[in-house]
Amino acid sequence: MDSDVTGQAYSTGDDISPYRGVLAVDAEKFSANADSWLPNFGIEVEDLLAEAMSGSGLHQAWESRLFADSAGEGYFFGFSPVDLARIITPFVPNLQKVLHRRNANSNRYSPLMRARVAIHVGPIYDKDDPRRDGTGSRGTSRTGATGEGRP
């Protein structure tokens, strides 16, 4: 416990949580697809992310995600800010290439996939920290909303 200039004790409060990166991907017009496509479409988003991460030299970052979750049409995960530069490039351009290749090789009945990406870096609690609120933080919520095109 520290004290102020009058000698009165005061609390310094909690430490700020460590900085984490969050990447959120949202498949555009997901709900416009036929119901029969939706379960596999959501799984495919995660597979395409893994492929783009690996192709960007970020296989270890993908395997050691700090947290991750899927909502069917989207996916978000936490990463170390050390990987931020490689997340921006080459990952984002590689994800575009992976999506293009996927769409070019899909049969004519398969829906095309386009994705929006949002990235956030800031203080976010670890997944097993009792102060974490299930979604993680305002940073994870805002990143996901940005990926969905909401301000």
Secondary structure, 3 states (H helix, E strand, C coil): CEECCCCCEECCCCCCCCEEEEEEEEECCHHHCCHHHHHHHHHHHHHHHHHHHHHCCCHHHHHCCCCEEECCCEEEEEECHHHHHHHHHHHHHHHHHHHHHHHHHCCCCCCCCCEEEEEEEEECCCCCCCCCCCCCCHHHHHHHHHHCCCC
